[in-house]
């Protein structure tokens, strides 16, 4: 979380990636899964502006008040 705060202070956007495959990390980055256990994948980059499409539901879609 601290790394994400530092990136934001420097004008970078971050996001934690979910549903990733550790085997792909071995292929792409040469990480030895016998030695290291990857727990989180953090995306860091410059923003291109606000997203134009939404693909997540809001909380009101699932929560029924009453």
TORRO-604439 format. One record per residue (C-alpha): residue number from 1; residue in three letters; chain; x, y, z. Coordinates in nm, 3 decimals, padded with zeros to 5 digits. Last residue first. Example, Ala and Ser with C-alpha at 12.3 -4.5 7.8 and 13.67 -1.06 7.14 Angstrom:
BEGIN
<r num="2" residuo="SER" cadena="A" c1="01.367" c2="-00.106" c3="00.714"/>
<r num="1" residuo="ALA" cadena="A" c1="01.230" c2="-00.450" c3="00.780"/>
This chain:
BEGIN
<r num="66" residuo="UNK" cadena="A" c1="-03.573" c2="-00.209" c3="00.275"/>
<r num="65" residuo="UNK" cadena="A" c1="-03.249" c2="-00.167" c3="00.095"/>
<r num="64" residuo="UNK" cadena="A" c1="-03.139" c2="-00.427" c3="-00.158"/>
<r num="63" residuo="UNK" cadena="A" c1="-02.765" c2="-00.439" c3="-00.215"/>
<r num="62" residuo="UNK" cadena="A" c1="-02.642" c2="-00.604" c3="-00.538"/>
<r num="61" residuo="UNK" cadena="A" c1="-02.691" c2="-00.333" c3="-00.801"/>
<r num="60" residuo="UNK" cadena="A" c1="-02.663" c2="-00.061" c3="-00.539"/>
<r num="59" residuo="UNK" cadena="A" c1="-02.299" c2="-00.161" c3="-00.486"/>
<r num="58" residuo="UNK" cadena="A" c1="-02.214" c2="-00.055" c3="-00.840"/>
<r num="57" residuo="UNK" cadena="A" c1="-02.145" c2="-00.313" c3="-01.108"/>
<r num="56" residuo="UNK" cadena="A" c1="-01.810" c2="-00.329" c3="-01.277"/>
<r num="55" residuo="UNK" cadena="A" c1="-01.741" c2="-00.298" c3="-01.651"/>
<r num="54" residuo="UNK" cadena="A" c1="-01.748" c2="00.074" c3="-01.693"/>
<r num="53" residuo="UNK" cadena="A" c1="-01.641" c2="00.223" c3="-02.025"/>
<r num="52" residuo="UNK" cadena="A" c1="-01.491" c2="00.568" c3="-02.079"/>
<r num="51" residuo="UNK" cadena="A" c1="-01.203" c2="00.533" c3="-01.836"/>
<r num="50" residuo="UNK" cadena="A" c1="-01.061" c2="00.862" c3="-01.717"/>
<r num="49" residuo="UNK" cadena="A" c1="-00.730" c2="00.974" c3="-01.863"/>
<r num="48" residuo="UNK" cadena="A" c1="-00.429" c2="00.802" c3="-02.015"/>
<r num="47" residuo="UNK" cadena="A" c1="-00.286" c2="00.724" c3="-01.672"/>
<r num="46" residuo="UNK" cadena="A" c1="00.084" c2="00.657" c3="-01.640"/>
<r num="45" residuo="UNK" cadena="A" c1="00.189" c2="00.318" c3="-01.508"/>
<r num="44" residuo="UNK" cadena="A" c1="00.218" c2="00.073" c3="-01.221"/>
<r num="43" residuo="UNK" cadena="A" c1="00.044" c2="-00.266" c3="-01.208"/>
<r num="42" residuo="UNK" cadena="A" c1="00.096" c2="-00.465" c3="-00.890"/>
<r num="41" residuo="UNK" cadena="A" c1="00.091" c2="-00.843" c3="-00.893"/>
<r num="40" residuo="UNK" cadena="A" c1="00.049" c2="-01.000" c3="-00.551"/>
<r num="39" residuo="UNK" cadena="A" c1="00.161" c2="-01.312" c3="-00.369"/>
<r num="38" residuo="UNK" cadena="A" c1="00.452" c2="-01.446" c3="-00.573"/>
<r num="37" residuo="UNK" cadena="A" c1="00.627" c2="-01.728" c3="-00.387"/>
<r num="36" residuo="UNK" cadena="A" c1="00.999" c2="-01.728" c3="-00.459"/>
<r num="35" residuo="UNK" cadena="A" c1="01.257" c2="-02.009" c3="-00.451"/>
<r num="34" residuo="UNK" cadena="A" c1="01.080" c2="-02.304" c3="-00.615"/>
<r num="33" residuo="UNK" cadena="A" c1="00.876" c2="-02.060" c3="-00.821"/>
<r num="32" residuo="UNK" cadena="A" c1="01.193" c2="-01.934" c3="-00.992"/>
<r num="31" residuo="UNK" cadena="A" c1="01.093" c2="-01.610" c3="-01.163"/>
<r num="30" residuo="UNK" cadena="A" c1="01.205" c2="-01.581" c3="-01.525"/>
<r num="29" residuo="UNK" cadena="A" c1="00.998" c2="-01.271" c3="-01.595"/>
<r num="28" residuo="UNK" cadena="A" c1="00.758" c2="-01.380" c3="-01.869"/>
<r num="27" residuo="UNK" cadena="A" c1="00.764" c2="-01.759" c3="-01.843"/>
<r num="26" residuo="UNK" cadena="A" c1="00.786" c2="-01.784" c3="-01.465"/>
<r num="25" residuo="UNK" cadena="A" c1="00.529" c2="-01.510" c3="-01.423"/>
<r num="24" residuo="UNK" cadena="A" c1="00.297" c2="-01.704" c3="-01.653"/>
<r num="23" residuo="UNK" cadena="A" c1="00.318" c2="-02.003" c3="-01.416"/>
<r num="22" residuo="UNK" cadena="A" c1="00.199" c2="-01.782" c3="-01.130"/>
<r num="21" residuo="UNK" cadena="A" c1="-00.137" c2="-01.730" c3="-01.309"/>
<r num="20" residuo="UNK" cadena="A" c1="-00.326" c2="-01.410" c3="-01.237"/>
<r num="19" residuo="UNK" cadena="A" c1="-00.682" c2="-01.378" c3="-01.109"/>
<r num="18" residuo="UNK" cadena="A" c1="-00.633" c2="-01.039" c3="-00.945"/>
<r num="17" residuo="UNK" cadena="A" c1="-00.418" c2="-00.741" c3="-01.033"/>
<r num="16" residuo="UNK" cadena="A" c1="-00.359" c2="-00.466" c3="-00.780"/>
<r num="15" residuo="UNK" cadena="A" c1="-00.375" c2="-00.127" c3="-00.946"/>
<r num="14" residuo="UNK" cadena="A" c1="-00.145" c2="00.169" c3="-00.965"/>
<r num="13" residuo="UNK" cadena="A" c1="-00.154" c2="00.512" c3="-01.124"/>
<r num="12" residuo="UNK" cadena="A" c1="00.151" c2="00.736" c3="-01.141"/>
<r num="11" residuo="UNK" cadena="A" c1="00.164" c2="01.106" c3="-01.063"/>
<r num="10" residuo="UNK" cadena="A" c1="00.460" c2="01.101" c3="-00.823"/>
<r num="9" residuo="UNK" cadena="A" c1="00.238" c2="01.117" c3="-00.512"/>
<r num="8" residuo="UNK" cadena="A" c1="00.028" c2="00.835" c3="-00.660"/>
<r num="7" residuo="UNK" cadena="A" c1="00.339" c2="00.618" c3="-00.694"/>
<r num="6" residuo="UNK" cadena="A" c1="00.432" c2="00.683" c3="-00.331"/>
<r num="5" residuo="UNK" cadena="A" c1="00.082" c2="00.590" c3="-00.216"/>
<r num="4" residuo="UNK" cadena="A" c1="00.092" c2="00.268" c3="-00.420"/>
<r num="3" residuo="UNK" cadena="A" c1="00.431" c2="00.178" c3="-00.272"/>
<r num="2" residuo="UNK" cadena="A" c1="00.286" c2="00.237" c3="00.076"/>
<r num="1" residuo="UNK" cadena="A" c1="00.000" c2="00.000" c3="00.000"/>
